[in-house]
Amino acid sequence: MSQTFQTIDHIGTSVAERNRVLRNTYWLLALSMVPTVLGAWLGIATGITASLGGIVGLLVFLGGAFGFMFAIEKTKNSAAGVPVLLGFTFFMGLMLSRLLAMVLGFKNGSELIMTAFAGTAGVFVLMASLSTVIKRDLSGMGKWLTVGALVLMVGAIINVFVGSSTGMAVISMMAVGIFSAFILYDLKRIIDGGETNYITATLGIYLSVFNVFQSLLSLLGLFGGERD
């Protein structure tokens, strides 16, 4: 009998831990949007990223992003983990400012940005809702989504040199689908107990949300931008 009670207690503690990780992830994800917005505002206001096009912009982005992600991995279990993550989201906002500035050059630029934001929020709410009702194990999705993300990265790098609008549109549409699925996958991992570090969880979901927003904004700019 005592063993049964211990098992029940263990399950209860496990559920409580999962809920804590999920709650902290949502909190930190919301907080991470603040430095993202600040970075984007600074980039637009100063024009610091305006010249970061082509191979130079790609190298700066990849170097900064992978450098920050390495630092986050090293500090995820320490008090420095959250500040490093927030520094990363500021950097990502700064890198996003070039696209935002280009879209704001359209007559309906502000509307396009709000539409992309609303679309991203809709995707997140949908994936978050699905993660709570889907009972099957989605861990098998991970390797396929990772392969898809790598293919997207290679395609995006190639398109930097090719400069094809059609290629950008295809890559952006694929990115919306793949990173929407990543949001579902990462949230389900937390709910199922597969991810117990909320900093790592936030990083994964943030990157997916960032890529969905960026891809939607690129598509809206390509197909819905109105010039003066």
N, C-alpha and C positions, 0 to 999 in steps of 0.2 A: 504493500500500500504506500509506504513512504517513497519507494522508487517511482510510483505513478505520479505522486505529488511533485517530486523533483523534476520529472519529465514535463509536466504541465507548467511548472514554474519556469523551466528553461525555454519552452515555447513562448510563454508570455513575455519573458525578457527579450527574446529574439525579435518578436513583433514590435516591442517598445523601441528596441535599438533601430530597427528598420524605419520606423516612423520618425525617430529622432534624426536619422541621416537624411531622410526625405525632407523634413521640415527645415533643417539647416541648409540643405541644398537650395531649396526654393528661396530662403532668406538671402543667401549669399548670391544667388543668381540675380535677384532683384537689386541687391546692392551693387553688383558689378556693372549695372547699366549706368550708374552715376558717373564713374570715371570714363566709360565709353562715350557718353554724351559730352563730357568735358574735353576729352581728347579730340572728338570730331569738331567741336566748336573751336578749339584752339587751332586745329589744322585749317579750317575754313577761314578763320579770322586773320591768321598770319600768312596763309598760303605756303606754309613750310613744306607741304607734300606735293605742291603743284608740279614741281620738276621731277618728281619720282615716277617717271614712266619707263616703260620698256624693261630692259635687263637690270637697270639700276634699281628701279622700284621693286622688282622681283627679288633681287638679292637682299635689299634692306628688309623687305617683309619676311622672307624666309629666315634670314639670320636672326632678326629680332624675335620672331614667333618661336622658332625652335630653341633659341636661347632662353626665353622666358619659360617655355614648357619644361625644359630641362631643370631650371631653377625651381619651378613649382613641384616637380616630382621629388626633388631633393629636400624641400621644406614642407611638404604636405602634412607631416606629422609634428610640426613645430609651430610656435607662435608666429613665425615669419611667413607661414603659408598663405594666410589671407592677404597681407599687404603685397606679397609678390604676385598673387593672382590679380589683385586690383590694379597693380602696375601693368600687368599684361593686358588687362581690358582697356586701360588708358591708351596703351600702344596700339591696340586694335582699332580704337576709335580714331586715333590719329591717322592710321593707314586707311580707314574708311572715308576720311574727309575728302580725299581726292575725287572719289566717285560721287559723294554728296555734292561737292562743288560743281561737278559737271552736270548733275541732274538739276541743281538749282539754276543753272544757266538756261534751262527751258522755261517758257512762259508759265507752264503749269508744274514747275519743279516741286514746289511745296506740297501740292496735291499728290504727286507721285510718291514722295517720301512718306506721307501719311498713309497712302494706300498700301505701300510696302510694309509699313509698320503694322497696320491693321491685319494684313494678310499673314504676317509672321506670328502675330498674337493669336490669330485664328488657328494656324497650324499647331502652335504650342498647346493651346487649350484642347484641341482635338486629340493630339498624341497623348497628352496627360490623362485625358478621360479614357482613352483606349487602354492605357497601361494599367488602369485600375479594374477593368472588366475582362481583359484577356487572361485566361487561366493557363494557357499552354506556355511551355518554356520557350523563350525566344533566343536563348543563348546561341543557337546555331546561326542566327542572322549575323553575328558579329564578324565572322571571317569574310562573308560575302560583302557586307557593307564596307569593310576595310579595303577589300580589293576594288570596289567601286570608287571609293574615295581616292585611292592611289591612281586609278585610271583618269579620274577627273583632274587630279593634280598634274599629271603628265600632259593631258590635253590642254590644260590652262597654260602650262609653260610653253608648249608648242605654239599656242595661239598668240602668245606675247610676241613672238617673232613673225607669225603669219599676219596677224592683225585682221582676222576675218570676223565680220559682224555675224555671219551665219554660224560660224564656229562658236562664238561667244554665246549666242542664243541657245544652241544645243547644249553646251556645257552648263549654262545657267539652269535650263529646264531639268537636266539630269541632276544637278546639285540640289534643287528644291526637293526632288523625290528622295534622293539618297539621304540627305541630312534631316529630312522630316522623319524618315525611318530610324535614323540614328537617335533622334529625340525619344521616340517610343522605346527603342532598345535600351538606352541608358536609364530611362525612368523605370522600366520593367526590371532591370538588374538591381536597382535600389530596392524596389518593392519585394523582389524575390530573395534579397539578402546577398546578392552577388557582388555588390559594391558597398563597402562600409566606411569609406573615407569621403566626407562630403566635399572636400576641396577638389579631389580628383573627379568626383561626380559633377560638380559645378563646372569644372573646366571642359569636360566632354559636352555637356548640354549647352554651355555658352558658345562653344565653337560651332555647334550645329545650328543654334538660333542665329548666330552671326552670319553663317553661310546662307541660310534660308533668306534672311533679310537682304543681304548683299545680292543674291541671285535674283530675287524678286525685283529689286530696285533696278538691276541691270536690264532685265526684261522689260520693265515698264519704261525705262529710258529709251530702249531700242525701238519699241513699238508704240509708245504712247506719248513720247516727248513732243511738245509743240514749240516750235521756234518762233521768235518774233518776226 
